[in-house]
Amino acid sequence: GWLPLGGYVQFAGDRDAVSQPDASWQTLPADERSHTFPAQPVWKRALIVLAGPLTNFLFAILIFAVFNMTYGVPTTPPVVSSVQPQSAADQAGLRPGDRIAAINGQPMETFEDIQLAIGIDLGQPADLRIERGSERLNVTLSPRIISETDQFGNRAERAMIGIASGAPVYTPAGPVAAVRSSAEQTWGVIRFTGKILGQFVTGQRSVKEMGGPVRIAKQSGEMATLGPIALISFIALIS
């Protein structure tokens, strides 16, 4: 398409976006028909269709890899820097310096893992395993749902427990380490997306939160105002 609002690849012999065969494809000369999509065996059609999303994944990995090689691999330890008064974390007794080792049995390697585990479960009670010096503590808390409006007027709800992280640490990375880390970042996006889609299916989230090409275009414009790095990161997310 001439406008960057999404699109699809129409294969030779297709009638529409769901690859229904065109009524006239069977009337094509035999040599021309042999090169059309409907004429291919199932395994070839599967590989052809797989090429599209596979390219999206590789493109996202490439973008993250370039960032990792340019700026270093960003990691934020799962350590509490500060606790908001009267928050769920404060009431549960969390303190600055506490390391959150696991949430609901899932190990926390970075602070972003904590945000992912808490933020998308929409206030469900969470069991935290805390490391405080030589102590090992287990606490259960219920995140609070807050409604936020960003600088562009977009309104969204998320769960929070009331803790903040320290500054991220950027570790220099060569090509191999950069690609490995970018693959992990891409997998994190996939897990996040899968979790959100599951919540749409189960009714935990409203379908009003979903958006199509127009919403993507709107948010692309918003990201562009934040600078090229934000826009390129958004492109990787969409891919």
C-alpha positions as CSV (number, residue, x, y, z in Angstrom):
1,G,0.0,0.0,0.0
2,W,1.0,3.6,-0.6
3,L,0.1,4.5,3.0
4,P,1.7,2.8,6.0
5,L,-1.6,1.6,7.4
6,G,-1.0,-2.1,7.2
7,G,-1.7,-4.5,4.4
8,Y,-1.3,-8.0,3.2
9,V,0.4,-10.0,0.4
10,Q,-2.0,-11.2,-2.3
11,F,-0.5,-14.4,-3.8
12,A,-0.9,-15.2,-7.5
13,G,-4.2,-16.9,-8.0
14,D,-5.8,-15.5,-4.8
15,R,-9.2,-13.7,-4.8
16,D,-9.0,-12.0,-1.4
17,A,-7.1,-11.6,1.8
18,V,-8.0,-15.1,3.1
19,S,-6.6,-16.8,0.0
20,Q,-9.8,-18.0,-1.5
21,P,-8.8,-19.1,-5.1
22,D,-9.8,-16.7,-7.8
23,A,-12.5,-18.1,-10.1
24,S,-10.4,-17.6,-13.2
25,W,-7.1,-19.2,-12.0
26,Q,-8.1,-22.6,-13.3
27,T,-8.5,-21.2,-16.8
28,L,-4.9,-20.0,-16.9
29,P,-2.5,-21.8,-19.2
30,A,-1.0,-24.8,-17.5
31,D,2.6,-23.3,-17.2
32,E,1.2,-20.1,-15.7
33,R,-1.2,-21.9,-13.4
34,S,1.6,-24.0,-12.0
35,H,3.2,-20.9,-10.5
36,T,0.1,-19.8,-8.6
37,F,-0.5,-20.2,-4.9
38,P,-3.5,-22.5,-5.0
39,A,-1.6,-24.9,-7.3
40,Q,1.1,-25.5,-4.7
41,P,1.2,-28.5,-2.4
42,V,0.2,-27.9,1.2
43,W,3.8,-27.9,2.6
44,K,4.8,-25.2,0.1
45,R,1.8,-23.0,0.9
46,A,2.6,-23.4,4.6
47,L,6.2,-22.3,4.1
48,I,5.1,-19.4,1.9
49,V,2.7,-18.2,4.5
50,L,5.2,-18.7,7.3
51,A,7.7,-16.4,5.6
52,G,5.6,-13.3,6.4
53,P,5.4,-13.5,10.2
54,L,9.0,-15.0,10.3
55,T,10.3,-11.9,8.5
56,N,8.4,-9.7,11.1
57,F,10.1,-11.6,14.0
58,L,13.6,-11.3,12.3
59,F,13.0,-7.6,11.6
60,A,12.2,-7.0,15.3
61,I,15.2,-9.0,16.4
62,L,17.4,-6.9,14.0
63,I,16.1,-3.6,15.4
64,F,16.7,-4.7,19.0
65,A,20.1,-6.1,18.1
66,V,21.2,-2.8,16.5
67,F,20.1,-0.9,19.7
68,N,21.9,-3.4,21.9
69,M,25.1,-3.0,19.9
70,T,24.9,0.7,19.8
71,Y,23.9,1.5,23.4
72,G,24.5,-1.8,25.2
73,V,22.1,-4.3,26.5
74,P,19.8,-2.6,29.0
75,T,19.2,-4.5,32.3
76,T,17.5,-3.3,35.4
77,P,18.0,-5.6,38.4
78,P,14.7,-6.7,40.1
79,V,15.6,-4.6,43.2
80,V,13.3,-2.2,44.9
81,S,14.7,1.4,44.8
82,S,11.8,3.1,46.6
83,V,8.3,2.2,48.0
84,Q,5.3,4.4,47.6
85,P,3.6,5.2,50.9
86,Q,0.2,3.5,51.5
87,S,0.8,1.3,48.4
88,A,0.2,-2.5,48.3
89,A,4.0,-3.0,48.5
90,D,4.2,-0.6,51.6
91,Q,1.4,-2.5,53.3
92,A,3.1,-5.8,52.6
93,G,6.3,-4.6,54.3
94,L,8.6,-4.2,51.2
95,R,11.6,-2.0,51.7
96,P,14.1,-0.3,49.5
97,G,16.9,-2.8,48.7
98,D,14.6,-5.8,48.6
99,R,15.3,-8.1,45.7
100,I,12.1,-9.7,44.2
101,A,13.4,-13.2,43.3
102,A,10.1,-14.6,42.1
103,I,6.4,-13.8,41.6
104,N,3.9,-16.6,41.6
105,G,6.8,-19.1,41.3
106,Q,8.2,-17.4,38.2
107,P,11.8,-16.2,38.6
108,M,12.4,-12.5,38.1
109,E,15.6,-11.7,36.3
110,T,15.0,-8.0,35.7
111,F,12.7,-5.2,36.9
112,E,10.8,-5.4,33.6
113,D,9.9,-9.0,34.5
114,I,8.2,-7.6,37.6
115,Q,6.3,-5.1,35.6
116,L,5.2,-7.8,33.2
117,A,4.1,-10.2,35.9
118,I,2.2,-7.6,37.9
119,G,1.0,-5.1,35.3
120,I,-0.9,-7.4,33.0
121,D,-2.6,-9.6,35.6
122,L,-5.1,-6.9,36.4
123,G,-5.0,-6.9,40.2
124,Q,-4.8,-10.6,40.8
125,P,-3.1,-11.5,44.2
126,A,0.6,-12.1,43.8
127,D,2.9,-14.3,45.8
128,L,6.4,-12.6,46.0
129,R,9.6,-14.3,47.1
130,I,11.8,-11.6,48.6
131,E,15.6,-11.6,49.3
132,R,16.5,-9.1,52.0
133,G,20.2,-9.5,52.7
134,S,20.5,-13.1,54.1
135,E,16.8,-13.3,54.8
136,R,14.3,-15.1,52.5
137,L,10.7,-13.8,52.8
138,N,7.4,-14.7,51.2
139,V,4.7,-12.1,51.0
140,T,1.3,-12.0,49.3
141,L,-0.2,-8.7,48.1
142,S,-3.0,-7.5,45.9
143,P,-1.9,-5.0,43.2
144,R,-4.1,-2.0,42.7
145,I,-5.7,-1.0,39.4
146,I,-5.0,2.6,38.4
147,S,-6.3,4.5,35.4
148,E,-3.7,6.6,33.6
149,T,-3.9,9.2,30.8
150,D,-0.7,9.8,28.9
151,Q,0.5,13.0,27.4
152,F,-1.4,12.2,24.2
153,G,-4.7,11.7,25.9
154,N,-4.7,7.9,25.7
155,R,-6.4,6.3,28.7
156,A,-5.4,2.9,30.0
157,E,-5.7,0.8,33.1
158,R,-2.8,-1.2,34.7
159,A,-2.0,-2.9,37.9
160,M,0.7,-1.6,40.2
161,I,2.2,-2.5,43.6
162,G,3.9,0.8,44.3
163,I,7.6,0.2,43.9
164,A,10.2,1.9,41.7
165,S,13.4,0.6,40.2
166,G,16.9,2.0,40.0
167,A,18.6,3.2,36.8
168,P,19.1,0.6,34.1
169,V,22.6,-0.8,33.5
170,Y,23.8,-0.8,29.9
171,T,26.2,-3.7,29.2
172,P,28.3,-3.5,26.1
173,A,27.5,-6.3,23.7
174,G,29.1,-7.8,20.6
175,P,27.1,-9.1,17.6
176,V,26.4,-12.5,19.2
177,A,25.4,-11.2,22.6
178,A,23.4,-8.4,21.0
179,V,21.4,-10.9,18.8
180,R,20.9,-13.3,21.7
181,S,19.5,-10.5,23.9
182,S,17.4,-9.1,21.2
183,A,15.8,-12.6,20.6
184,E,15.1,-12.6,24.4
185,Q,13.5,-9.2,24.2
186,T,11.4,-10.3,21.2
187,W,10.3,-13.4,23.1
188,G,9.3,-11.1,26.0
189,V,7.1,-9.1,23.6
190,I,5.5,-12.3,22.3
191,R,4.7,-13.5,25.8
192,F,3.2,-10.1,26.7
193,T,1.1,-10.1,23.6
194,G,-0.1,-13.7,24.1
195,K,-1.1,-12.8,27.7
196,I,-3.1,-9.8,26.6
197,L,-4.8,-11.7,23.8
198,G,-5.8,-14.4,26.3
199,Q,-7.4,-11.8,28.5
200,F,-9.4,-10.5,25.6
201,V,-10.7,-14.1,25.0
202,T,-11.6,-14.7,28.7
203,G,-13.2,-11.3,29.0
204,Q,-10.7,-9.9,31.5
205,R,-10.0,-7.0,29.1
206,S,-12.4,-5.1,27.0
207,V,-12.1,-5.4,23.2
208,K,-12.3,-1.6,23.2
209,E,-8.6,-1.7,24.1
210,M,-7.8,-3.3,20.7
211,G,-7.0,-1.2,17.7
212,G,-6.4,-1.6,14.0
213,P,-4.5,0.3,11.3
214,V,-5.9,3.7,12.3
215,R,-4.9,3.3,15.9
216,I,-1.4,2.1,14.8
217,A,-1.1,5.1,12.6
218,K,-2.2,7.4,15.4
219,Q,0.3,5.9,17.9
220,S,3.1,5.9,15.3
221,G,2.6,9.7,15.0
222,E,2.7,10.0,18.8
223,M,5.9,8.0,19.0
224,A,7.4,10.1,16.3
225,T,7.0,13.2,18.5
226,L,9.2,11.4,21.2
227,G,12.1,11.0,18.8
228,P,13.5,8.5,16.4
229,I,14.5,5.9,19.0
230,A,11.0,5.7,20.4
231,L,9.5,5.4,16.9
232,I,11.9,2.7,15.9
233,S,11.2,0.8,19.1
234,F,7.5,1.1,18.4
235,I,8.1,-0.3,14.9
236,A,9.8,-3.3,16.5
237,L,6.9,-3.8,18.8
238,I,4.4,-3.7,16.0
239,S,6.5,-6.2,14.0
